[in-house]
């Protein structure tokens, strides 16, 4: 199923997402989750991750953090969306690496819907 979804789970993608998760977790406001997408292939993962971390930190640093970000980082199309979460213990950074032919907006929409469903279930 992973192959058909267009999501990437190779070593570079997993390491890239883990680095972003660890680097950005303290920058995400309480009660929110940062959803990230990045197109593959990631040719320079360390350089791309560092540039993406800086871009996201700038977007989150204002008094009113940007709700959505679209950028090209080191040749990779990136999207980030900050969503409210009411699920205790949910991760505050979720990242996805995907093939270029996959709609990043769809990935973000599905991830947001799953978080909303979990919040609804936990509130019962």
DSSP file (Angstrom, degrees, kcal/mol; ACC not computed):
  #  RESIDUE AA STRUCTURE BP1 BP2  ACC     N-H-->O    O-->H-N    N-H-->O    O-->H-N    TCO  KAPPA ALPHA  PHI   PSI    X-CA   Y-CA   Z-CA
    1    1 A X     >        0   0    0      0, 0.0     4,-1.7     0, 0.0     3,-0.2   0.000 360.0 360.0 360.0 -36.1    0.0    0.0    0.0
    2    2 A X  H  >> +     0   0    0      1,-0.2     4,-0.9     2,-0.2     5,-0.7   0.888 360.0  53.2 -58.9 -39.7    2.8    2.4    0.7
    3    3 A X  H  45S+     0   0    0      1,-0.2     3,-0.4     2,-0.2    -1,-0.2   0.888 110.2  46.6 -63.2 -39.4    4.0    2.3   -2.9
    4    4 A X  H  45S+     0   0    0      1,-0.2    -1,-0.2    -3,-0.2    -2,-0.2   0.752 104.8  61.2 -75.1 -24.3    0.6    3.1   -4.2
    5    5 A X  H  <5S-     0   0    0     -4,-1.7    -1,-0.2     2,-0.1    -2,-0.2   0.755 102.8-129.2 -73.7 -22.9    0.1    6.0   -1.8
    6    6 A X  T  <5 +     0   0    0     -4,-0.9    93,-2.6    -3,-0.4     2,-0.2   0.418  63.9 133.9  86.1  -1.9    3.1    7.8   -3.2
    7    7 A X  B   < -A   98   0A   0     -5,-0.7     2,-0.4    91,-0.2    -1,-0.4  -0.547  51.8-132.2 -79.3 149.1    4.6    8.3    0.3
    8    8 A X        +     0   0    0     89,-3.3    89,-0.5    -2,-0.2    -5,-0.0  -0.877  29.1 170.8-108.5 133.5    8.2    7.5    0.7
    9    9 A X        +     0   0    0     -2,-0.4    -1,-0.1    87,-0.1    89,-0.0   0.004  35.2 130.4-127.3  25.7    9.6    5.3    3.5
   10   10 A X  S  > S-     0   0    0      1,-0.1     4,-2.6     4,-0.0     5,-0.2  -0.247  75.2 -96.1 -75.0 171.5   13.2    4.9    2.4
   11   11 A X  H  > S+     0   0    0      1,-0.2     4,-2.4     2,-0.2     5,-0.2   0.879 123.5  49.7 -58.5 -43.0   16.1    5.5    4.8
   12   12 A X  H  > S+     0   0    0      2,-0.2     4,-2.6     1,-0.2    -1,-0.2   0.928 112.3  47.6 -64.0 -45.0   16.7    9.1    3.6
   13   13 A X  H  > S+     0   0    0      2,-0.2     4,-2.4     1,-0.2     5,-0.2   0.920 113.2  47.4 -63.1 -44.9   13.0   10.0    4.0
   14   14 A X  H  X S+     0   0    0     -4,-2.6     4,-2.3     1,-0.2    -1,-0.2   0.909 114.2  46.6 -65.1 -41.7   12.6    8.5    7.4
   15   15 A X  H  X S+     0   0    0     -4,-2.4     4,-2.6    -5,-0.2    -1,-0.2   0.913 111.8  52.1 -65.7 -42.3   15.8   10.2    8.7
   16   16 A X  H  X S+     0   0    0     -4,-2.6     4,-2.1    -5,-0.2    -2,-0.2   0.931 112.2  44.5 -58.3 -49.5   14.7   13.5    7.2
   17   17 A X  H  X S+     0   0    0     -4,-2.4     4,-2.6     1,-0.2    -1,-0.2   0.897 112.9  51.7 -65.2 -40.9   11.3   13.4    8.9
   18   18 A X  H  X S+     0   0    0     -4,-2.3     4,-2.5    -5,-0.2     5,-0.2   0.916 108.9  50.7 -63.2 -42.2   12.9   12.4   12.2
   19   19 A X  H  X S+     0   0    0     -4,-2.6     4,-2.4     1,-0.2    -2,-0.2   0.931 112.2  46.9 -60.8 -45.3   15.4   15.2   12.1
   20   20 A X  H  X S+     0   0    0     -4,-2.1     4,-2.4     2,-0.2     5,-0.2   0.913 111.0  52.2 -62.5 -42.7   12.6   17.7   11.4
   21   21 A X  H  X S+     0   0    0     -4,-2.6     4,-1.3     1,-0.2    -2,-0.2   0.938 113.8  42.6 -59.1 -48.4   10.4   16.3   14.2
   22   22 A X  H  < S+     0   0    0     -4,-2.5     4,-0.3     1,-0.2    -1,-0.2   0.881 117.1  47.2 -66.7 -38.6   13.2   16.5   16.7
   23   23 A X  H  < S+     0   0    0     -4,-2.4     3,-0.2    -5,-0.2    -1,-0.2   0.838 120.6  34.3 -73.4 -33.3   14.3   20.0   15.6
   24   24 A X  H >X S+     0   0    0     -4,-2.4     3,-1.7    -5,-0.2     4,-0.9   0.540  86.5  95.4-102.7  -8.1   10.9   21.6   15.5
   25   25 A X  T 3< S+     0   0    0     -4,-1.3     3,-0.4     1,-0.3    -1,-0.2   0.815  88.3  48.0 -58.9 -32.1    9.0   20.0   18.3
   26   26 A X  T 34 S+     0   0    0     -4,-0.3    -1,-0.3    -3,-0.2    -2,-0.1   0.592 106.8  58.6 -83.9  -9.4    9.8   22.8   20.8
   27   27 A X  T <4 S+     0   0    0     -3,-1.7     2,-0.4     2,-0.1    -1,-0.2   0.606  82.9  95.4 -92.0 -14.4    8.8   25.5   18.3
   28   28 A X  S  < S-     0   0    0     -4,-0.9     3,-0.1    -3,-0.4     4,-0.1  -0.640  83.2-112.6 -82.0 130.3    5.2   24.3   17.8
   29   29 A X    >   -     0   0    0     -2,-0.4     3,-1.4     1,-0.1    -1,-0.1  -0.218  40.4 -90.4 -59.6 150.0    2.6   26.1   20.0
   30   30 A X  T 3  S+     0   0    0      1,-0.3    -1,-0.1    54,-0.0     3,-0.1  -0.352 113.9  25.4 -59.4 137.4    0.9   24.1   22.7
   31   31 A X  T 3  S+     0   0    0      1,-0.3    54,-2.8    -3,-0.1     2,-0.3   0.631 107.2  97.8  81.9  14.7   -2.3   22.5   21.4
   32   32 A X  E <   -B   84   0A   0     -3,-1.4     2,-0.4    52,-0.3    -1,-0.3  -0.904  56.9-149.9-131.8 160.4   -1.1   22.4   17.8
   33   33 A X  E     -B   83   0A   0     50,-2.8    50,-2.7    -2,-0.3     2,-0.6  -0.997  13.7-141.3-128.4 135.9    0.4   20.0   15.4
   34   34 A X  E     -Bc  82  93A   0     58,-3.0    60,-2.8    -2,-0.4     2,-0.5  -0.876  15.4-160.7 -97.2 119.0    2.7   21.0   12.5
   35   35 A X  E     -Bc  81  94A   0     46,-3.1    46,-2.6    -2,-0.6     2,-0.4  -0.881  12.4-173.5-100.7 129.0    2.0   18.9    9.4
   36   36 A X  E     -Bc  80  95A   0     58,-2.8    60,-1.8    -2,-0.5     2,-0.3  -0.952  11.3-174.3-125.3 141.6    4.9   18.9    6.8
   37   37 A X  E     -Bc  79  96A   0     42,-2.7    42,-1.9    -2,-0.4     2,-0.3  -0.981   3.9-179.9-129.5 149.2    5.2   17.6    3.3
   38   38 A X  E     -Bc  78  97A   0     58,-1.8    60,-2.3    -2,-0.3    40,-0.2  -0.987  26.2-121.5-146.3 134.8    8.3   17.5    1.1
   39   39 A X  E     - c   0  98A   0     38,-1.8     2,-0.3    -2,-0.3    60,-0.2  -0.475  42.3 -95.5 -76.0 148.3    8.7   16.1   -2.4
   40   40 A X  S    S+     0   0    0     58,-2.7    60,-0.4    -2,-0.2    37,-0.1  -0.666  89.6  61.5 -97.2 159.7   11.2   13.4   -3.1
   41   41 A X        -     0   0    0     -2,-0.3     2,-0.9    58,-0.1    -2,-0.1   0.531  59.5-166.1 -82.2 149.1   13.9   12.9   -4.0
   42   42 A X        +     0   0    0      1,-0.2     3,-0.4    -2,-0.1    -2,-0.1  -0.863   9.4 178.6 -99.1 101.9   15.8   14.7   -1.3
   43   43 A X  S    S+     0   0    0     -2,-0.9     2,-0.4     1,-0.3    -1,-0.2   0.845  77.4  28.5 -78.0 -34.9   19.3   15.0   -2.7
   44   44 A X  S  > S+     0   0    0     30,-0.2     4,-2.9     1,-0.1    -1,-0.3  -0.723  72.3 174.4-125.2  80.3   20.9   16.9    0.1
   45   45 A X  H  > S+     0   0    0     -3,-0.4     4,-2.8    -2,-0.4     5,-0.2   0.868  76.0  47.9 -62.7 -41.2   18.9   15.9    3.1
   46   46 A X  H  > S+     0   0    0      2,-0.2     4,-2.3     1,-0.2    -1,-0.2   0.937 116.5  43.4 -64.8 -45.5   20.9   17.7    5.8
   47   47 A X  H  > S+     0   0    0      2,-0.2     4,-2.1     1,-0.2    -2,-0.2   0.899 116.3  48.0 -66.1 -41.2   21.0   20.9    3.8
   48   48 A X  H  X S+     0   0    0     -4,-2.9     4,-2.6     2,-0.2    -2,-0.2   0.918 112.0  49.2 -65.8 -44.2   17.3   20.7    2.9
   49   49 A X  H  X S+     0   0    0     -4,-2.8     4,-2.9    -5,-0.3    -2,-0.2   0.919 111.3  49.3 -62.4 -44.2   16.4   19.9    6.5
   50   50 A X  H  X S+     0   0    0     -4,-2.3     4,-2.0    -5,-0.2    -1,-0.2   0.919 113.5  46.1 -62.1 -43.9   18.4   22.9    7.9
   51   51 A X  H  X S+     0   0    0     -4,-2.1     4,-2.2     2,-0.2    -1,-0.2   0.894 114.0  48.5 -66.2 -39.9   16.9   25.2    5.4
   52   52 A X  H  X S+     0   0    0     -4,-2.6     4,-2.8     2,-0.2     5,-0.3   0.904 108.4  53.9 -67.2 -41.4   13.4   23.9    6.1
   53   53 A X  H  X S+     0   0    0     -4,-2.9     4,-2.6     1,-0.2    -2,-0.2   0.934 111.0  46.4 -56.8 -46.7   13.8   24.2    9.8
   54   54 A X  H  X S+     0   0    0     -4,-2.0     4,-2.1     2,-0.2    -2,-0.2   0.907 112.8  49.5 -63.5 -42.7   14.8   27.9    9.4
   55   55 A X  H  X S+     0   0    0     -4,-2.2     4,-1.8     2,-0.2    -2,-0.2   0.923 113.9  44.7 -63.1 -45.5   11.9   28.6    7.1
   56   56 A X  H  X S+     0   0    0     -4,-2.8     4,-2.1     2,-0.2    -2,-0.2   0.902 110.7  54.1 -67.5 -41.4    9.3   27.0    9.4
   57   57 A X  H  X S+     0   0    0     -4,-2.6     4,-1.3    -5,-0.3    -1,-0.2   0.908 108.1  50.2 -60.1 -41.3   10.8   28.7   12.5
   58   58 A X  H  < S+     0   0    0     -4,-2.1     4,-0.5     1,-0.2     3,-0.4   0.920 111.2  48.9 -61.4 -42.7   10.4   32.1   10.8
   59   59 A X  H  < S+     0   0    0     -4,-1.8     7,-2.2     1,-0.2     3,-0.3   0.835 116.7  42.2 -67.0 -31.9    6.8   31.3   10.0
   60   60 A X  H  < S+     0   0    0     -4,-2.1    -1,-0.2     5,-0.2     5,-0.2   0.612  97.5  78.0 -88.0 -12.9    6.1   30.1   13.6
   61   61 A X  S  < S+     0   0    0     -4,-1.3    -1,-0.2    -3,-0.4    -2,-0.1   0.680  73.0  91.2 -78.3 -17.6    8.0   32.9   15.3
   62   62 A X  S    S-     0   0    0     -4,-0.5     3,-0.3    -3,-0.3    -3,-0.0  -0.130  91.9-103.4 -72.6 172.1    5.4   35.8   14.9
   63   63 A X  S    S+     0   0    0      1,-0.3     2,-0.6     2,-0.0    -1,-0.1   0.856 122.0  35.0 -63.0 -34.2    2.7   36.6   17.4
   64   64 A X  S    S-     0   0    0      0, 0.0    -1,-0.3     0, 0.0    -2,-0.1  -0.884  95.5-140.3-120.1  97.3    0.3   35.0   15.0
   65   65 A X        -     0   0    0     -2,-0.6    -5,-0.2    -3,-0.3     2,-0.1  -0.215  28.8 -97.3 -58.4 144.5    2.1   32.0   13.4
   66   66 A X        -     0   0    0     -7,-2.2    16,-0.1     1,-0.1    -1,-0.1  -0.402  26.5-148.1 -61.2 134.2    1.4   31.4    9.8
   67   67 A X  S    S+     0   0    0      1,-0.2    15,-2.6    14,-0.1     2,-0.3   0.824  79.2  17.6 -76.1 -31.7   -1.3   28.8    9.3
   68   68 A X  E     -D   81   0A   0     13,-0.2     2,-0.4    -9,-0.1    13,-0.2  -1.000  63.9-166.5-145.8 144.0    0.1   27.4    6.1
   69   69 A X  E     -D   80   0A   0     11,-3.0    11,-2.3    -2,-0.3     2,-0.4  -0.989   3.4-174.6-131.5 136.0    3.4   27.7    4.3
   70   70 A X  E     +D   79   0A   0     -2,-0.4     2,-0.3     9,-0.2     9,-0.2  -0.999  25.1 145.1-128.5 129.2    4.3   26.8    0.7
   71   71 A X  E     -D   78   0A   0      7,-2.4     7,-3.2    -2,-0.4     2,-0.5  -0.973  47.8-121.8-154.7 164.8    7.9   27.0   -0.4
   72   72 A X  E     -D   77   0A   0     -2,-0.3     2,-0.5     5,-0.2     5,-0.2  -0.983  32.1-174.0-112.1 120.2   10.6   25.5   -2.5
   73   73 A X  E >   -D   76   0A   0      3,-3.0     3,-2.0    -2,-0.5   -21,-0.1  -0.958  69.1 -25.3-122.3 114.6   13.5   24.4   -0.3
   74   74 A X  T 3  S-     0   0    0     -2,-0.5   -31,-0.2     1,-0.3   -30,-0.2   0.849 127.9 -49.1  51.9  38.1   16.7   23.2   -2.0
   75   75 A X  T 3  S+     0   0    0      1,-0.3     2,-0.4   -33,-0.1    -1,-0.3   0.474 116.3 114.0  84.1   2.5   14.6   22.2   -5.1
   76   76 A X  E <   - D   0  73A   0     -3,-2.0    -3,-3.0   -28,-0.0     2,-0.4  -0.902  67.7-125.9-107.9 133.6   12.0   20.3   -3.1
   77   77 A X  E     - D   0  72A   0     -2,-0.4   -38,-1.8    -5,-0.2     2,-0.4  -0.647  34.6-170.4 -76.3 130.0    8.4   21.6   -2.9
   78   78 A X  E     -BD  38  71A   0     -7,-3.2    -7,-2.4    -2,-0.4     2,-0.4  -0.954  14.6-176.0-126.9 140.3    7.4   21.9    0.8
   79   79 A X  E     -BD  37  70A   0    -42,-1.9   -42,-2.7    -2,-0.4     2,-0.4  -0.993   3.4-175.9-131.6 143.1    4.1   22.6    2.4
   80   80 A X  E     -BD  36  69A   0    -11,-2.3   -11,-3.0    -2,-0.4     2,-0.4  -0.999   1.1-174.0-138.4 139.3    3.5   23.1    6.1
   81   81 A X  E     -BD  35  68A   0    -46,-2.6   -46,-3.1    -2,-0.4     2,-0.6  -0.998  15.5-147.3-136.9 130.9    0.2   23.5    7.9
   82   82 A X  E     +B   34   0A   0    -15,-2.6     2,-0.4    -2,-0.4   -48,-0.2  -0.875  26.1 179.9 -97.9 121.1   -0.4   24.3   11.6
   83   83 A X  E     -B   33   0A   0    -50,-2.7   -50,-2.8    -2,-0.6     2,-0.2  -0.919  30.2-112.0-124.3 148.1   -3.5   22.7   12.9
   84   84 A X  E     -B   32   0A   0     -2,-0.4     2,-0.4   -52,-0.2   -52,-0.3  -0.547  34.5-167.6 -73.8 140.3   -5.2   22.7   16.3
   85   85 A X        -     0   0    0    -54,-2.8    31,-0.1    -2,-0.2    30,-0.0  -0.995  23.1-177.9-132.8 139.7   -5.1   19.4   18.1
   86   86 A X        +     0   0    0     -2,-0.4     2,-0.7    29,-0.2    -1,-0.1   0.009  51.1 113.1-120.4  26.0   -7.1   18.3   21.1
   87   87 A X    >   -     0   0    0    -56,-0.0     3,-1.8    36,-0.0     2,-0.1  -0.886  65.5-132.1-105.3 114.0   -5.6   14.8   21.4
   88   88 A X  T 3  S+     0   0    0     -2,-0.7     3,-0.1     1,-0.3    -2,-0.1  -0.414  90.6  15.2 -63.8 132.4   -3.5   14.3   24.5
   89   89 A X  T 3  S+     0   0    0      1,-0.3    -1,-0.3    -2,-0.1     2,-0.1   0.467  88.4 141.3  84.6   1.2   -0.2   12.7   23.6
   90   90 A X    <   -     0   0    0     -3,-1.8    -1,-0.3     1,-0.1    -5,-0.0  -0.479  61.2 -99.9 -74.5 149.3   -0.4   13.3   19.9
   91   91 A X        -     0   0    0      1,-0.1    -1,-0.1    -2,-0.1     3,-0.1  -0.353  21.6-146.4 -65.7 148.4    2.8   14.2   18.2
   92   92 A X  S    S+     0   0    0      1,-0.2   -58,-3.0   -59,-0.1     2,-0.4   0.516  84.9  46.3 -97.1  -2.5    3.3   17.9   17.5
   93   93 A X  E     + c   0  34A   0    -60,-0.2     2,-0.4   -65,-0.0    -1,-0.2  -0.972  62.1 177.0-136.8 123.7    5.2   17.4   14.3
   94   94 A X  E     - c   0  35A   0    -60,-2.8   -58,-2.8    -2,-0.4     2,-0.4  -0.993  10.8-170.7-124.7 124.7    4.1   15.0   11.5
   95   95 A X  E     - c   0  36A   0     -2,-0.4     2,-0.4   -60,-0.2   -58,-0.2  -0.896   8.0-170.3-121.0 148.3    6.1   14.9    8.3
   96   96 A X  E     - c   0  37A   0    -60,-1.8   -58,-1.8    -2,-0.4     2,-0.5  -0.999   8.7-159.8-136.6 130.9    5.6   13.1    5.0
   97   97 A X  E     + c   0  38A   0    -89,-0.5   -89,-3.3    -2,-0.4     2,-0.3  -0.942  27.0 174.9-107.1 132.5    7.9   12.7    2.1
   98   98 A X  E     -Ac   7  39A   0    -60,-2.3   -58,-2.7    -2,-0.5   -91,-0.2  -0.903  35.2 -91.4-138.8 162.3    6.1   11.9   -1.2
   99   99 A X    >   -     0   0    0    -93,-2.6     3,-1.8    -2,-0.3   -58,-0.1  -0.362  43.4-112.0 -67.7 152.7    6.7   11.5   -4.9
  100  100 A X  T 3  S+     0   0    0    -60,-0.4     4,-0.1     1,-0.3    -1,-0.1   0.761 114.0  60.4 -61.5 -25.7    6.3   14.6   -7.0
  101  101 A X  T 3  S+     0   0    0      2,-0.1     2,-0.3   -95,-0.1    -1,-0.3   0.444  86.3  95.7 -83.4   2.3    3.2   13.4   -8.7
  102  102 A X  S <  S-     0   0    0     -3,-1.8     2,-0.7   -96,-0.2    -4,-0.1  -0.746  82.2-116.8 -95.2 140.4    1.3   13.2   -5.4
  103  103 A X     >  -     0   0    0     -2,-0.3     4,-1.5     1,-0.2     3,-0.5  -0.659  19.7-161.8 -78.3 111.2   -0.9   16.1   -4.3
  104  104 A X  H  > S+     0   0    0     -2,-0.7     4,-2.5     1,-0.2     5,-0.2   0.846  89.7  60.7 -62.5 -34.4    0.6   17.5   -1.1
  105  105 A X  H  > S+     0   0    0      1,-0.2     4,-2.3     2,-0.2    -1,-0.2   0.873 102.9  52.1 -62.0 -35.6   -2.7   19.2   -0.2
  106  106 A X  H  > S+     0   0    0     -3,-0.5     4,-2.5     2,-0.2    -1,-0.2   0.899 107.9  50.4 -66.4 -40.9   -4.4   15.8   -0.2
  107  107 A X  H  X S+     0   0    0     -4,-1.5     4,-2.5     2,-0.2     5,-0.2   0.938 112.7  46.9 -61.4 -46.5   -1.8   14.4    2.2
  108  108 A X  H  X S+     0   0    0     -4,-2.5     4,-2.5     1,-0.2    -2,-0.2   0.901 111.6  51.2 -62.8 -40.6   -2.3   17.4    4.5
  109  109 A X  H  X S+     0   0    0     -4,-2.3     4,-2.3     2,-0.2    -1,-0.2   0.914 111.7  46.4 -63.9 -43.4   -6.1   17.1    4.3
  110  110 A X  H  X S+     0   0    0     -4,-2.5     4,-2.4     2,-0.2    -2,-0.2   0.930 113.1  49.2 -65.3 -45.1   -6.0   13.4    5.2
  111  111 A X  H  X S+     0   0    0     -4,-2.5     4,-2.2     1,-0.2    -2,-0.2   0.913 112.5  48.0 -61.2 -42.5   -3.6   13.9    8.1
  112  112 A X  H  X S+     0   0    0     -4,-2.5     4,-2.3    -5,-0.2    -1,-0.2   0.901 110.6  51.4 -64.9 -40.7   -5.8   16.8    9.5
  113  113 A X  H  X S+     0   0    0     -4,-2.3     4,-2.4     2,-0.2    -2,-0.2   0.892 109.0  51.0 -63.7 -39.9   -8.9   14.7    9.2
  114  114 A X  H  X S+     0   0    0     -4,-2.4     4,-2.4     2,-0.2    -2,-0.2   0.929 110.4  48.9 -63.7 -44.5   -7.3   11.8   11.1
  115  115 A X  H  X S+     0   0    0     -4,-2.2     4,-2.1     1,-0.2   -29,-0.2   0.903 111.7  49.7 -61.7 -40.7   -6.3   14.2   13.9
  116  116 A X  H  X S+     0   0    0     -4,-2.3     4,-2.4     2,-0.2    -1,-0.2   0.897 110.6  50.0 -64.2 -40.5   -9.8   15.6   14.0
  117  117 A X  H  X S+     0   0    0     -4,-2.4     4,-2.4     2,-0.2    -2,-0.2   0.901 110.8  49.3 -65.4 -40.6  -11.3   12.1   14.2
  118  118 A X  H  X S+     0   0    0     -4,-2.4     4,-2.3     2,-0.2    -1,-0.2   0.889 110.9  50.4 -64.9 -38.6   -8.9   11.2   17.0
  119  119 A X  H  X S+     0   0    0     -4,-2.1     4,-1.4     2,-0.2    -2,-0.2   0.909 111.2  48.3 -64.8 -42.6   -9.9   14.4   18.8
  120  120 A X  H  X S+     0   0    0     -4,-2.4     4,-0.6     1,-0.2    -2,-0.2   0.902 113.0  48.1 -64.3 -41.1  -13.6   13.6   18.4
  121  121 A X  H >< S+     0   0    0     -4,-2.4     3,-0.8     1,-0.2    -2,-0.2   0.894 111.5  49.6 -67.2 -39.6  -13.1   10.0   19.6
  122  122 A X  H 3< S+     0   0    0     -4,-2.3    -1,-0.2     1,-0.2    -2,-0.2   0.743 104.7  58.9 -73.5 -22.1  -11.0   11.1   22.7
  123  123 A X  H 3<        0   0    0     -4,-1.4    -1,-0.2     1,-0.2    -2,-0.2   0.629 360.0 360.0 -81.6 -12.2  -13.6   13.7   23.7
  124  124 A X    <<        0   0    0     -3,-0.8    -1,-0.2    -4,-0.6    -2,-0.1   0.485 360.0 360.0 -77.0 360.0  -16.3   11.1   24.0
